[in-house]
């Protein structure tokens, strides 16, 4: 079930990240490459490419998954807002609940990303990634319940 | 069913009494009972219409408008008296109390007997002004009776009065044929203040009339009290409680001598030759004026008032509910009757006049014309339908119909207008405008489910690596 869902994800990058991440688990300590990029004179394109490469190499697969989902939420939220600006806000409660669903989901996902990021391990020593994920699921379900209720 | 029965009973009662719509006890105040014979035709007419007449002299101890604090008579007719005062029972305050208690007063003045100061101050209270010369009378050198006042010109001949406004009923036009003459002999003209909306002149003097005092007979009249149509010869006042007060400037016009007397109009302004002799229509006109004053004509009555929801099945609708919802469709009905001499008839306003319904909370949110839908033998039924405003609160159905010469109608029915209940709003999918945002929520939820599935499916990062990764940073 789960792999099928991932194939349906509109962003092709998720597929590639999944592929990379399978090897990426081993390539996390490739951080030195960023040091190497900073040393020489490079065009902005190269710098952007370098950052992108470094991101792909240094980020754990689950964090990348979170990033993909968050960018997806941004796109959906912006689309709803633009529609509201163009077509008007009637019925306003529908706009509020639709828009706040994406915003709320974005905030919840961002906090999941902070809590599960390996680099913040020291700050959240009492919160295991499993606990963080359980909190996240609980919070999201409440959010969805609220939004569906509010749109009536 | 019951209200039809009560209507029948009421109708029977009306037939039995066959008089005014507000009782038939009439007190006539005149100084000497011998004077009765002067007004025998007029008083005979009143008795024939079913009035129970009590005669009292203003000096007598038995004159009392109130008995044990309640009104002792329904109507009061004051004929001019020669005495200086009217006694302690007919003070302006008591007369006003009588009006406030719903009693009707017909007051007659005469230029031959000076008006008592009690009556003058009563009239002033009502914003009706009399000439300062107590013996002043109205003369007209163009519209006088050549038979009885060829020299003095103090018997003014008038046609039947027109309606005050074109959209008002004219109760005083008689048969409406025209060519009739009302004799107004030696009367006192009044002027009316501008501030009282309750005053209406019933009969105005002709354009060429003026008020003057024959005692100071000098060449020409300087600075007359009032001229032309400023002078009101018969003035009416209808109080807010619909009690009626009429001042007839000339008591003589009610006397037998002028009922059906022969008169001949003088040469008019147009220079036309004097017309032939005609009979005065004083008797018919006096009947109309008195009938109006004593609530025999121009009295309106509200019958049933009904309002209900105008949505869905007609059968399961509550009549006159206490509560409505905002944006409900509501229908309102009101039944009106008019009293005409001895019975209630269907009321129809003059063309151009509208009956209106207000749906108001402090100020009206709707002011709608009521439409006639049904006419019964003795009433008309008026209706209108509207949508309740998008505002909750305590509202009134209000019919406020106040016209000169018609008794006042002010009907208020209070209802509550509530807002939508939680389950009365349309569901989101019913509103097509909400579809983009519904799909927004759906996409978010589906995306979240996919994310959770992928998260659970993906392999957790080994702890050892993370620590080593952190070390590198």
Interface residues (C-beta under 8 A of the other chain):
Chain A: X1 X2 X3 X5 X6 X8 X9 X14 X18 X21 X25 X28 X29 X31 X32 X58 X60 X61 X62 X65 X66 X69 X72 X73 X76 X79 X80 X83 X87 X88 X90 X91 X93 X94 X95 X97 X98 X99 X101 X102 X105 X109 X118 X119 X121 X122 X129 X133 X137 X140 X144 X147 X148 X151 X152
Chain B: X425 X427 X428 X431 X433 X434 X436 X437 X438 X440 X441 X443 X444 X445 X447 X448 X449 X450 X451 X452 X453 X454 X455 X456 X457 X458 X459 X460 X461 X462 X465 X466 X467 X468 X469 X470 X472 X473
